[in-house]
């Protein structure tokens, strides 16, 4: 005999469940962007395997950053220093190997250690001073960029360091960070893996619940025993490590480093996260949405190239997408609140 439904349990329609997903708007936007460039630039290389690989490569590097930035944004904080961390850790890898003769793997481990230390310091400053993370990490951005430029010129008398292809261990490092599987770069696997891991953490673990709780109301979260400060510090370390990973991918792929590498990466990562449905106010979002936002950026970035349009229009598209994403996400949340 069929048991009657519990009247105390409210039934939620499939439509409402879909509307409450942060990445819904981004997924719809990704489809529209792909269709647009498929029609406009499909016969100019956008639909080819190499064309697909080109925008996935751009999306992968940004996606690694955006997914980790999204976790921090869900917790209600920002990290504007990641662009400078890319430049600093990339130069560190190049300097240790080319200038001081370190093997490649120890140099990369040293770069990750420095990145984690920077993330730790950012997190400690935020939680100990009570100042907005926007201010703290903006200061870190300028300090790191200045130190990177100044020390590199002082030691090497240059702003670029090349020759990484001649360093011992380069081949094995390249296969892990900057190799190819057919026409597709290995960075795509890093992007997918990090997105899957971040999604699992958010959806299936206590730490993920803590992230949402801290971003929703850190005082209430602290009152029920959530280690708010520890969560924030760990997430700052995660974004710094992600920046270092992107730096390694870039310098190994280019076989050299530049002190200005990573400029404006922090803003592109935040834009991708917002396009993916992550709120600037914290407490709401998803890693998948941020990954899709990065994919949209990659398609726009390379799609414009395939159409033969001046690449400066890329900034116009980014600005328009950011505003539209915020409007669409606000509309979706309102509909979710009123849907039956």
C-alpha positions as CSV (number, residue, x, y, z in Angstrom):
1,X,0.0,0.0,0.0
2,X,1.4,3.4,-1.0
3,X,2.3,5.6,1.9
4,X,0.6,9.1,1.7
5,X,2.9,12.1,1.2
6,X,4.0,14.0,4.3
7,X,2.1,17.3,4.2
8,X,4.9,19.0,6.1
9,X,7.3,18.3,3.2
10,X,7.1,21.0,0.5
11,X,7.4,19.7,-3.0
12,X,9.8,21.8,-5.2
13,X,9.3,21.8,-8.9
14,X,12.1,20.9,-11.3
15,X,11.8,24.4,-12.8
16,X,12.5,26.0,-9.4
17,X,15.3,23.6,-8.6
18,X,16.9,24.6,-11.9
19,X,16.4,28.3,-11.2
20,X,18.2,28.0,-7.9
21,X,21.4,26.7,-9.6
22,X,24.0,29.6,-9.7
23,X,25.4,28.3,-13.0
24,X,22.2,28.3,-15.0
25,X,22.6,31.7,-16.5
26,X,26.3,31.0,-17.4
27,X,25.4,27.7,-19.1
28,X,22.7,29.5,-21.2
29,X,25.2,32.3,-22.0
30,X,27.9,29.8,-23.0
31,X,25.5,28.1,-25.5
32,X,24.5,31.5,-26.9
33,X,28.1,32.6,-27.3
34,X,29.1,29.4,-29.0
35,X,26.2,29.5,-31.4
36,X,27.0,33.2,-32.2
37,X,30.7,32.5,-33.1
38,X,29.8,29.2,-34.8
39,X,27.5,31.2,-37.2
40,X,29.8,34.2,-37.6
41,X,33.2,32.5,-37.6
42,X,32.4,28.8,-38.1
43,X,34.0,28.8,-41.6
44,X,37.0,30.8,-40.4
45,X,38.3,28.1,-38.0
46,X,36.2,28.5,-34.8
47,X,34.6,25.0,-35.3
48,X,37.8,23.2,-36.1
49,X,39.7,21.0,-33.6
50,X,42.5,23.6,-33.4
51,X,40.0,26.4,-33.0
52,X,38.3,24.5,-30.1
53,X,41.6,23.8,-28.5
54,X,42.6,27.5,-28.7
55,X,39.6,28.8,-26.7
56,X,39.7,25.8,-24.3
57,X,43.4,26.7,-23.5
58,X,42.5,30.3,-22.8
59,X,39.5,29.1,-20.7
60,X,41.6,26.6,-18.8
61,X,44.2,29.0,-17.5
62,X,41.6,31.5,-16.5
63,X,39.3,28.7,-15.2
64,X,41.9,27.5,-12.8
65,X,42.0,30.9,-11.2
66,X,38.3,31.6,-11.5
67,X,37.3,28.4,-9.7
68,X,39.5,29.1,-6.7
69,X,38.6,32.8,-6.7
70,X,34.9,31.7,-6.6
71,X,35.5,29.7,-3.5
72,X,36.9,32.8,-1.8
73,X,34.1,35.0,-3.1
74,X,31.5,32.5,-1.7
75,X,33.2,33.0,1.6
76,X,32.7,36.8,1.2
77,X,36.3,37.8,0.4
78,X,38.4,38.9,-2.6
79,X,42.0,38.4,-3.7
80,X,43.3,41.0,-6.0
81,X,46.9,39.9,-5.6
82,X,46.7,36.8,-7.7
83,X,47.9,38.6,-10.9
84,X,51.0,39.7,-9.1
85,X,51.5,36.3,-7.7
86,X,51.6,34.9,-11.2
87,X,54.3,37.3,-12.2
88,X,56.3,36.8,-9.0
89,X,56.3,33.0,-8.9
90,X,56.9,32.7,-12.6
91,X,60.0,35.0,-12.3
92,X,61.1,33.0,-9.2
93,X,61.0,29.7,-11.2
94,X,63.0,31.2,-14.0
95,X,65.5,33.0,-11.8
96,X,66.2,29.9,-9.6
97,X,66.7,27.7,-12.6
98,X,68.4,29.9,-15.2
99,X,70.4,32.3,-12.9
100,X,71.2,30.0,-10.0
101,X,71.2,26.5,-11.6
102,X,68.4,24.9,-9.6
103,X,66.8,21.8,-11.2
104,X,63.2,22.5,-12.4
105,X,61.2,20.5,-9.9
106,X,62.8,22.0,-6.7
107,X,62.4,25.5,-8.2
108,X,58.7,24.8,-8.8
109,X,58.2,23.5,-5.3
110,X,59.9,26.6,-3.9
111,X,57.6,28.8,-6.0
112,X,54.5,27.0,-4.6
113,X,55.9,27.5,-1.0
114,X,56.4,31.2,-1.6
115,X,52.8,31.4,-3.1
116,X,51.3,29.7,0.0
117,X,53.3,32.0,2.3
118,X,51.8,35.0,0.4
119,X,48.3,33.6,0.7
120,X,48.9,32.9,4.4
121,X,50.0,36.5,5.0
122,X,47.1,37.9,3.0
123,X,44.7,35.8,5.1
124,X,46.3,36.7,8.4
125,X,46.2,40.4,7.6
126,X,42.5,40.2,6.6
127,X,41.4,38.4,9.7
128,X,43.7,40.1,12.2
129,X,43.2,43.7,11.1
130,X,39.5,43.5,10.1
131,X,40.2,45.6,7.0
132,X,38.4,44.6,3.8
133,X,40.2,42.0,1.8
134,X,39.9,44.3,-1.2
135,X,42.2,46.8,0.4
136,X,44.7,44.3,1.8
137,X,45.1,42.3,-1.4
138,X,45.2,45.5,-3.5
139,X,48.2,46.6,-1.4
140,X,49.7,43.1,-1.9
141,X,49.2,43.5,-5.6
142,X,51.3,46.6,-5.8
143,X,53.9,45.4,-3.3
144,X,54.5,42.1,-5.1
145,X,54.6,43.7,-8.6
146,X,57.1,46.3,-7.4
147,X,59.3,43.8,-5.7
148,X,59.2,41.5,-8.8
149,X,60.2,44.2,-11.1
150,X,62.8,45.8,-8.8
151,X,64.5,42.6,-7.7
152,X,64.6,41.1,-11.2
153,X,66.2,44.2,-12.7
154,X,68.6,44.4,-9.8
155,X,69.7,40.7,-10.1
156,X,69.5,40.2,-13.9
157,X,69.4,43.7,-15.3
158,X,66.4,42.6,-17.4
159,X,62.7,42.3,-17.0
160,X,62.5,39.0,-18.9
161,X,64.2,35.7,-18.3
162,X,64.4,33.0,-21.0
163,X,66.2,29.7,-21.5
164,X,64.0,27.4,-19.4
165,X,64.1,24.8,-22.1
166,X,67.7,24.1,-21.4
167,X,67.2,23.5,-17.6
168,X,67.5,19.9,-16.3
169,X,64.1,18.3,-15.8
170,X,62.3,20.6,-18.2
171,X,60.9,17.8,-20.4
172,X,59.2,16.0,-17.4
173,X,57.8,19.3,-16.1
174,X,56.5,20.2,-19.5
175,X,54.7,16.9,-19.8
176,X,52.9,17.6,-16.5
177,X,52.1,21.3,-16.9
178,X,52.4,22.4,-20.5
179,X,52.2,19.3,-22.6
180,X,49.6,18.4,-25.2
181,X,47.2,15.5,-25.7
182,X,46.7,15.6,-29.4
183,X,45.9,19.2,-30.1
184,X,44.6,19.9,-26.6
185,X,46.8,21.3,-23.8
186,X,47.2,19.4,-20.6
187,X,46.1,22.6,-18.8
188,X,42.5,21.6,-19.7
189,X,42.9,18.5,-17.4
190,X,44.1,20.7,-14.6
191,X,41.0,23.0,-15.1
192,X,38.6,20.1,-15.1
193,X,40.2,18.4,-12.2
194,X,40.3,21.5,-10.0
195,X,36.6,22.3,-10.9
196,X,35.6,18.8,-10.0
197,X,37.5,18.9,-6.7
198,X,36.1,22.3,-5.8
199,X,32.6,21.2,-6.6
200,X,33.0,18.1,-4.4
201,X,34.3,20.2,-1.5
202,X,31.4,22.7,-1.8
203,X,28.6,20.1,-2.2
204,X,29.8,17.1,-0.3
205,X,32.0,18.2,2.6
206,X,31.7,20.0,5.9
207,X,34.3,22.5,4.8
208,X,32.1,23.4,1.9
209,X,29.2,24.1,4.3
210,X,31.6,26.3,6.3
211,X,32.5,28.3,3.1
212,X,28.8,29.0,2.5
213,X,28.2,29.8,6.1
214,X,31.1,32.2,6.4
215,X,30.0,34.1,3.3
216,X,26.4,34.2,4.3
217,X,26.9,35.5,7.9
218,X,30.3,35.0,9.4
219,X,29.1,36.1,12.9
220,X,26.3,33.5,12.9
221,X,28.8,30.9,11.5
222,X,31.2,31.7,14.3
223,X,28.5,31.3,16.9
224,X,27.7,27.8,15.8
225,X,31.4,26.8,15.9
226,X,32.6,27.4,12.4
227,X,36.4,28.3,12.4
228,X,35.8,31.4,10.3
229,X,39.4,32.7,10.4
230,X,40.9,29.4,9.5
231,X,38.5,29.0,6.6
232,X,39.3,32.4,5.2
233,X,43.1,31.9,5.6
234,X,43.0,28.5,3.9
235,X,41.0,30.0,0.9
236,X,43.5,32.8,0.5
237,X,46.2,30.1,0.3
238,X,44.2,28.2,-2.3
239,X,43.9,31.2,-4.6
240,X,47.6,31.9,-4.2
241,X,48.4,28.3,-5.1
242,X,46.2,28.5,-8.1
243,X,48.0,31.6,-9.3
244,X,51.3,29.8,-8.9
245,X,50.0,26.8,-10.9
246,X,49.0,29.2,-13.8
247,X,52.4,30.8,-13.6
248,X,54.1,27.5,-13.9
249,X,51.9,26.5,-16.9
250,X,52.7,29.8,-18.6
251,X,56.5,30.0,-18.0
252,X,57.0,26.3,-18.9
253,X,54.9,26.7,-22.1
254,X,56.7,29.9,-23.1
255,X,60.1,28.7,-21.8
256,X,60.6,32.1,-20.1
257,X,59.1,34.5,-17.7
258,X,58.2,38.2,-17.7
259,X,57.8,40.5,-14.7
260,X,54.5,41.8,-16.1
261,X,52.9,38.4,-16.7
262,X,49.6,38.0,-15.0
263,X,48.5,41.7,-15.3
264,X,44.8,42.1,-14.8
265,X,44.3,38.4,-14.3
266,X,42.6,39.1,-10.9
267,X,39.9,41.1,-12.6
268,X,39.3,38.6,-15.4
269,X,39.0,35.8,-12.7
270,X,36.5,37.8,-10.8
271,X,34.5,38.6,-13.9
272,X,34.5,34.9,-14.9
273,X,33.2,34.0,-11.4
274,X,30.5,36.7,-11.5
275,X,29.4,35.6,-15.0
276,X,29.2,32.1,-13.5
277,X,26.6,33.2,-10.9
278,X,28.8,33.9,-7.9
279,X,27.6,36.9,-5.9
280,X,30.0,39.7,-5.0
281,X,28.3,39.8,-1.6
282,X,29.2,36.2,-0.8
283,X,27.3,33.2,0.4
284,X,26.1,32.0,-3.0
285,X,27.7,30.5,-6.1
286,X,29.4,27.5,-7.6
287,X,32.7,26.3,-8.9
288,X,31.1,24.9,-12.1
289,X,29.6,28.4,-12.8
290,X,33.1,30.0,-12.5
291,X,34.5,27.4,-14.9
292,X,31.7,28.1,-17.4
293,X,32.4,31.8,-17.0
294,X,36.0,31.2,-17.9
295,X,34.9,29.1,-20.9
296,X,32.8,32.0,-22.1
297,X,35.8,34.3,-21.8
298,X,37.9,31.9,-23.8
299,X,35.3,31.6,-26.6
300,X,34.9,35.4,-26.8
301,X,38.6,36.0,-26.7
302,X,39.4,33.6,-29.5
303,X,36.1,34.0,-31.3
304,X,37.0,37.7,-31.9
305,X,40.3,36.6,-33.4
306,X,38.6,34.2,-35.8
307,X,36.2,36.9,-37.0
308,X,39.2,39.1,-37.8
309,X,37.9,41.9,-35.5
310,X,40.3,44.1,-33.6
311,X,41.1,42.4,-30.3
312,X,40.6,45.6,-28.4
313,X,36.8,44.9,-28.7
314,X,37.4,42.0,-26.3
315,X,37.2,44.5,-23.4
316,X,33.8,45.7,-24.7
317,X,32.4,42.2,-24.8
318,X,33.8,41.5,-21.3
319,X,32.2,44.6,-19.8
320,X,28.8,43.9,-21.5
321,X,28.9,40.2,-20.3
322,X,29.7,41.3,-16.8
323,X,26.7,43.7,-16.6
324,X,24.4,41.2,-18.3
325,X,25.5,38.4,-16.0
326,X,24.7,40.4,-12.9
327,X,21.3,41.4,-14.4
328,X,20.5,37.8,-15.4
329,X,21.6,36.4,-12.1
330,X,19.4,38.9,-10.2
331,X,16.4,38.0,-12.4
332,X,17.0,34.3,-11.9
333,X,17.2,34.7,-8.1
334,X,14.0,36.7,-8.1
335,X,12.2,34.1,-10.2
336,X,13.6,31.3,-8.0
337,X,12.2,33.1,-4.9
338,X,8.7,33.4,-6.5
339,X,8.5,30.1,-8.5
340,X,6.3,27.3,-7.3
